[in-house]
Amino acid sequence: MNEIPAQRQLLKSYFTYNALHSVSQKARLLDYTAMYEDLEQPDFDVFKSREFRHTPNLDFSLAFQNHKMGFENPDKKNDQFGFCLGVTTELRKMNLLAFYDPENKLGANVPSKEDQEAWLNYYKSLIDKIMTNRPVIIPGFSDLHELSGTPGIKEYMVRHVLNQWAMQNATLYSGIDQMLMGVKRSYSKREANKLYDAVKARIARHYPPRLFLSKKNYDKPLLGGQYIHVMEAFEISEMNPDGSYKIGVWHINNTWDKAIYHVEIKANGTAWMEWRDLGELDIVPGDDAEIAEMVKHLKPFCQANPALCH
């Protein structure tokens, strides 16, 4: 994977592209966010058959973790920041939009594996569709772990992780303004109550929202002193009488069997996650828009393939 660029180089290339298309990207984000707000509970039933994939498990985990994707190179500083947003985004897209047909009972025209290039290109095209929020049927594989651990496919999926990370971080609206520049030092009771309602509602819609967790430190400069992380939220407790509650998250730095972590919101609204306090905890900017686009493409797919969606 020598062709993979350093993270700063990757950010620079995407920032240039995003800056040139910021107006159209913002308009598209607003359109899909508005679409999400118009959706009703039955619209989210298109996700229902894959709910079991959201809790960390072997079959529907990626065969690599954030910081352990197999291309780390200190000279390039390829893993300087980590790729949590990219890993979490790919994990969720694959688990919400991929339907597996291990014995190819549906008769897909899969190239022979003896023609390795054609075979790989076939599966790469399916992964490309998923990364653009479109559902696909994947023949010849049983689950995500098997697919993402296959030589050739694994490397392609790692590159998609990098692209998703850079694509979403190198945007003026969400990546720079809302995430990087919006990091806080403290959390509030009012924000904690608002987050509870938001996360609970989205989990009830049969999908795991992506959470943005962060903290600005006092003793370091802006870029060197910020803690930023992104993970899926797969469960939320009932709120206690004192206002405290817990959110279960899939920690993509670890293997599936060590990936269940909890964010604790205390009675005073402060947030703590296993090893540190948090200054901000919110749903990733643009998350609702991504889900709305998935629903748009899943509805006709599920109408054509009802057995896969129910």
N, C-alpha and C positions, 0 to 999 in steps of 0.2 A: 504493500500500500504506500509505496514511496511517492505516489503522485498527490497524496493528501497534503494540502498546504498548512502552514502554521495558522493558529487561531486568529491572530491579529490580521494576517493577510486575508483570511476568509471573511472576517468582519468587514474589512475595507472594501472588498469586492461587492459584497451584498449591500453595504451602506450606499455606495455609489448608485447601484441599480435602484434601490428603494427610494433614494432621494429624488431621482428623476421621475418616479412613478408615485410619489407620496399622495398626490391629489386623488388619483384613481383608486389607490389602495385604501385611502380613508373612506371614499365613497362606497367602495365594496364592503368594507367593514361595517359601516353604518347601515347599509341595506340588509346585510345578513343579521345584524343585531336586532333591527326592527322586525325581521322575519321571525327571529327567536321569540320575541315578545308577543307575537301573534299566535304562536303555537299553543295548543292545548294538551292536557295530559295524555289523551289517546294517541296523539302524534308521536309521542316518545316510546310507544309500545314497540316500535321497530328495533329498539335496543334490547328488548326484554329477554330474548333467548340467549344472550351472551352475558347476562348479569354475573354468572358464576366465574367469569374470567377476571373480574375486577379485584378480587382478593388475591394477594400474592400466592401463586401456585406454579408448579414446575411446567406443566404443559403449555401454559399461555404466558410464560415469561420469555424475555429475550435471552439468547444464549451468550450474551455479554452484558456487562454492567458499565455504568458511567465510571470513568477512570480506568476501565479494563476492557478496552475495545480492540486491543491487539495492534495498534499502530503508534503507540506512544513513543515519542522521540524527543529527548531533552534538548537536543540541538535546535529543533524547530519550535520548541515550547508548544507542542501540539496539545498538551493536556493541561495547560496553565490554569484555565478557569473551570474545567469540567464542562460537560455537555448535558446537564440535567434537563434543560428545557427540550432539547432535541430528543433525548432518550425517552422522556415521559410522553412527548408528543407522538413519537413513532409507536411506542408501546400501546397507547390508547387507540390510535388509528387502526393498528393491526387487530386489536381485540374487538373493536366495534364494527369493523368493515370487512374482515376476512372470514369467509365460510369455507370449510375444508371438505374435500371429497377424496379421501385417501386412496380409494380403489377406482377412482375415475368412473363411477357408475353413471355419471351424467354425460360421458362420452366426449370430453374436451379433446381437441386436436393438439395434443402435446407432442412436440418434436422428440425424436429418439434421443436418449441420453448419449448415444454414441456420437451424435453431432453436438458436441459440448457447447459450442458457441450458440447454436440455434436454441438449444435447450435452456441455457442460461438467459438468453434474450427473452424467451417466452415468459419466464418467471419475473424477470426484471420489469417487463411491461405491466404485469399484474401489480407488483409493488408500487410502480409509478402511479397507477390509478388510485391505489389506496392512499398514497401520500397527497393526492388531490381531492381527498374526501369522497371517493367513489367506492361502492361495495364491489367485491369480486369473489368468485368461487375459485379456490386454489386446489387443483387436482394433484394427486400423488403425494400429498403430505397430510399428516394427522393433526398437527398443531403448530403453534408459533415457535416453540422451542426447537422442534425438529427443523422447521424451515429456516430459522435464523442461524442455526448451527451448521448449515450445509455449505461447504467450501464454494466460493464464488458468489453465492447468494448472501452469505454473511457479510462479506466485504462490501457488497452493494448496499446492504441495509445500514452498515456503519456509515457509509458516505451520505446516505439519506439523513441519518441522525445529525451529522455535521451541517447539512444544508438546512434542516429544520431549525437547528439552533441559531445559525447565523441569520436566516431569513426573518426570524421573529425578534431576535435581539437587535439587529441592525436597522430598526425602523424608527423614524422620528417620533411617531405618535405613541406606540405601545412600548417598544424596546428602550428607547432613550428617555422619553418624557415620563411615562407611567411607571416603568420598572426601575431603571437605573437611577434617574433623578428623583424618583418618588420614595426612595427608601427612607424610613423613619427610625428614630431612636426608641420610640415608645409606642405602646398600643393603648387603646382606650376601651372602656366598658361599652360605650355606644357602638364602636366599631365591632366589638366582639359579638354583641347582640345581632347586629346586622349580618355579620358573617354566618352566624348560626342558621338564620332563616334561609340565607342564600344556599349554603352547602346542603342543608337538609332537603330543600326543595329539589335541588338538582340530583341528588342521590335517589330521591323518590321517582325521578324520571328515568331511572334505569341506566344511568351512565355515571362515571366518576369524573367530577370536575377536576381540573388541574389547579393546584394551589401554588401561589407565589409566597414564599417565606423569606423574610429578610431582616436585617438589623444593621444600622449604621453605628460603627464604633466611634468613640470620642478621640482616641489616641492615634488615629492613623488618617492619612489623606483620603479623599473621596474614593478613588478607584482601588486603593490598597486596603482600605479598612471596612469594606462592606461585605457582609455575609448575605449571599443570595442563593436560594435553592428553589426547585420546582418539583412537585410530586403529585400523584393522583390521590384524591381523597376517596376511599372506598366505603367508609362508614362514619356515622356520627352518633354519639350517645344522646340520650334524652338530657335536656338541660336540668340541672339540679336547682332546688329552691333558691340557692344563693347566686345563681347565674353561671356557675361553672359547668364545663362540659369537655368532652374529648373527641378528637377527630382521628380516625385511623387512616394512615397514609402508606403508600407503597414506596419504600425508600429504594430508589433504583441504583444506589451505590453498592448495594449488597445483592447476593444471590437470593432467590425467591424464599428460601427457608429462613432467611434472616432479614427479610424485607418489611416486616410489619412493625411500624413505629406509630407512636401516638403523639399528637400535639395536644397539650393540656391548656385550656383556657381557664384561668383561675377566677375566683369570685370578683376580684377587682378589675378584671378585664385583661390583665397581663398574660402573655403567652409564653409557653415553655415547650420545647421539643427535645425530649430524651437527654440531649447533651448541652443545650444552650437556651438562653432566653431569646425572644424574637421582638423586633420593633414593629413589624408589619406582617400581616397575614391576610391574604385576599385571593380571590379567584383571578387567574391569569388574564390580563387584558386581551380581549378578542376571543375568549373561550366560548362564549355563547354563540358568536358568529360562526365559529368552526362547527359547533354542534348543529346549528341550523342548516348549514350546507350539507352535512351528513344526512340529516333528516330528509332534505329535499331529494337526494339521490337514493336514499334507502326506501322511500315509500313506493316508488314504481318497481324497484327490485323485489321488495317483499310481496307486492301484489302478484308478480310473476313467479316468485318462489316461496309460496306461503309456508311450506314445510320447513324451510330454513330459518324462518323468522319467528316461529311460534313453538 
